[in-house]
Amino acid sequence: MKILITGAGGQLGSDLVRVLTPRHKLAALTRQELDVGDGAAVDAAVFREQPEIIIHAAAYTDVDGAEREIDRAYRVNSAGTWHMAEAAERIGAKFVYVSTDYVFDGCKGAPYIERDKPNPLSVYGTSKLHGEKFASMLCERHFIVRTSWLYGRGGNNFVAKIVEKARRGAELRLVDDVFGSPTYSYDLAVFIGSLLETEEYGTYHGSNEGVCTRYEFAREIIRVLGIEGVKLRPAKADMFPLPAARPAHSALADTAAGAIGVKPLRPWKEALRHFLLTDLADGREASHA
Ligand SMILES: NC(=O)c1ccc[n+]([C@@H]2O[C@H](COP(=O)([O-])OP(=O)(O)OC[C@H]3O[C@@H](n4cnc5c(N)ncnc54)[C@H](OP(=O)(O)O)[C@@H]3O)[C@@H](O)[C@H]2O)c1
């Protein structure tokens, strides 16, 4: 099938290309090739490529930056999704919109299921929730896939930062009262690849299974890599005030995909181990070459 991917240069976008390349014909467009905030450019690209499926992975993902650059966050995450969903509907394509755990406020205190009511705390979360609404309003054959705490090859993500700091011998203070589900972008790409084979449209949670705090996440990274002598200390979130409010407990539970026979993502520790010992190691060799 012909699939158009937006944000193809990002963590998820590049893993979608990795996962879908052998089986599908791809139009993988980076921000330089398609700015989703430009409605005319979106219409032209979709008309030119005539995809049967659109996976919209492009987003403004700087959660704190969005509090400053409000217009930009809404332009990309809300209006950009409007443009993509409308164009998908016009040519009868299936549409996959990737959303976030930050549409929730964290007050539930337990993993969120697909039917739980969103209530975002930040500009980023609100702009992504508008994206969800536009996807469902404008494109009949839509999938909304919420994910969380994403890391992957080449990304400036939590895992990469912890590895760099731990190897440098820096003291690490990580919050131990914020809970989420770390997710390997490669696993999410496989999940999306399975989902789009179905006609079971609607909202799904696509995170690696399980819950941890940032402190536990960092401890596992250091343990798997066997980095010795790291000074890792637990801390409270209120010791690190940030521009954007974040949900204290935004782990995602998958109840929808399992019900339609799509394989859920593996446990987070298994996925992390795979990433650290394959993708991360490959990247290091390449950067030393
Ligand atoms: N990262 C997380 O922890 C996380 C958590 C939950 C949900 N998500 C969602 O998962 C999806 C994938 O995230 P990710 O981690 O792969 O993000 P990412 O690595 O930041 O990739 C996003 C991509 O979108 C591109 N982009 C930004 N503005 C654009 C525009 N106007 N037009 C077209 N492309 C544009 C970026 O290009 P430039 O780099 O050139 O700006 C980047 O390549 C997003 O929908 C995000 O909201 C992410």
PDBQT file of the ligand as one rigid body, heavy atoms in Angstrom, charges set to zero:
ROOT
HETATM    1  N1  LIG A 301       8.431  12.452  22.481  1.00  0.00    +0.000 N 
HETATM    2  C1  LIG A 301       7.573  12.036  23.416  1.00  0.00    +0.000 C 
HETATM    3  O1  LIG A 301       7.921  11.763  24.574  1.00  0.00    +0.000 OA
HETATM    4  C2  LIG A 301       6.114  11.856  23.051  1.00  0.00    +0.000 A 
HETATM    5  C3  LIG A 301       5.225  11.444  24.061  1.00  0.00    +0.000 A 
HETATM    6  C4  LIG A 301       3.890  11.268  23.727  1.00  0.00    +0.000 A 
HETATM    7  C5  LIG A 301       3.443  11.504  22.420  1.00  0.00    +0.000 A 
HETATM    8  N2  LIG A 301       4.334  11.924  21.490  1.00  0.00    +0.000 N 
HETATM    9  C6  LIG A 301       3.812  12.157  20.127  1.00  0.00    +0.000 C 
HETATM   10  O2  LIG A 301       4.408  11.191  19.289  1.00  0.00    +0.000 OA
HETATM   11  C7  LIG A 301       4.577  11.747  17.982  1.00  0.00    +0.000 C 
HETATM   12  C8  LIG A 301       6.013  11.531  17.524  1.00  0.00    +0.000 C 
HETATM   13  O3  LIG A 301       6.878  12.181  18.451  1.00  0.00    +0.000 OA
HETATM   14  P1  LIG A 301       8.463  12.106  18.327  1.00  0.00    +0.000 P 
HETATM   15  O4  LIG A 301       9.006  11.829  19.681  1.00  0.00    +0.000 OA
HETATM   16  O5  LIG A 301       8.839  11.250  17.158  1.00  0.00    +0.000 OA
HETATM   17  O6  LIG A 301       8.755  13.628  18.015  1.00  0.00    +0.000 OA
HETATM   18  P2  LIG A 301      10.024  14.292  17.311  1.00  0.00    +0.000 P 
HETATM   19  O7  LIG A 301      11.188  13.382  17.353  1.00  0.00    +0.000 OA
HETATM   20  O8  LIG A 301      10.107  15.658  17.895  1.00  0.00    +0.000 OA
HETATM   21  O9  LIG A 301       9.526  14.362  15.813  1.00  0.00    +0.000 OA
HETATM   22  C9  LIG A 301       8.541  15.248  15.381  1.00  0.00    +0.000 C 
HETATM   23  C10 LIG A 301       8.863  15.618  13.966  1.00  0.00    +0.000 C 
HETATM   24  O10 LIG A 301       7.884  16.562  13.505  1.00  0.00    +0.000 OA
HETATM   25  C11 LIG A 301       8.583  17.543  12.770  1.00  0.00    +0.000 C 
HETATM   26  N3  LIG A 301       7.835  18.788  12.685  1.00  0.00    +0.000 N 
HETATM   27  C12 LIG A 301       7.796  19.819  13.573  1.00  0.00    +0.000 A 
HETATM   28  N4  LIG A 301       7.041  20.812  13.068  1.00  0.00    +0.000 NA
HETATM   29  C13 LIG A 301       6.612  20.404  11.851  1.00  0.00    +0.000 A 
HETATM   30  C14 LIG A 301       5.812  20.990  10.838  1.00  0.00    +0.000 A 
HETATM   31  N5  LIG A 301       5.313  22.233  10.957  1.00  0.00    +0.000 N 
HETATM   32  N6  LIG A 301       5.568  20.275   9.705  1.00  0.00    +0.000 NA
HETATM   33  C15 LIG A 301       6.084  19.042   9.554  1.00  0.00    +0.000 A 
HETATM   34  N7  LIG A 301       6.874  18.446  10.455  1.00  0.00    +0.000 NA
HETATM   35  C16 LIG A 301       7.113  19.113  11.601  1.00  0.00    +0.000 A 
HETATM   36  C17 LIG A 301       9.901  17.730  13.486  1.00  0.00    +0.000 C 
HETATM   37  O11 LIG A 301      10.844  18.324  12.627  1.00  0.00    +0.000 OA
HETATM   38  P3  LIG A 301      12.041  19.226  13.232  1.00  0.00    +0.000 P 
HETATM   39  O12 LIG A 301      12.772  18.335  14.195  1.00  0.00    +0.000 OA
HETATM   40  O13 LIG A 301      12.823  19.600  12.038  1.00  0.00    +0.000 OA
HETATM   41  O14 LIG A 301      11.367  20.374  13.930  1.00  0.00    +0.000 OA
HETATM   42  C18 LIG A 301      10.256  16.280  13.825  1.00  0.00    +0.000 C 
HETATM   43  O15 LIG A 301      10.958  15.672  12.778  1.00  0.00    +0.000 OA
HETATM   44  C19 LIG A 301       4.142  13.209  18.082  1.00  0.00    +0.000 C 
HETATM   45  O16 LIG A 301       2.826  13.311  17.641  1.00  0.00    +0.000 OA
HETATM   46  C20 LIG A 301       4.200  13.508  19.562  1.00  0.00    +0.000 C 
HETATM   47  O17 LIG A 301       3.283  14.511  19.921  1.00  0.00    +0.000 OA
HETATM   48  C21 LIG A 301       5.656  12.093  21.763  1.00  0.00    +0.000 A 
ENDROOT
TORSDOF 0
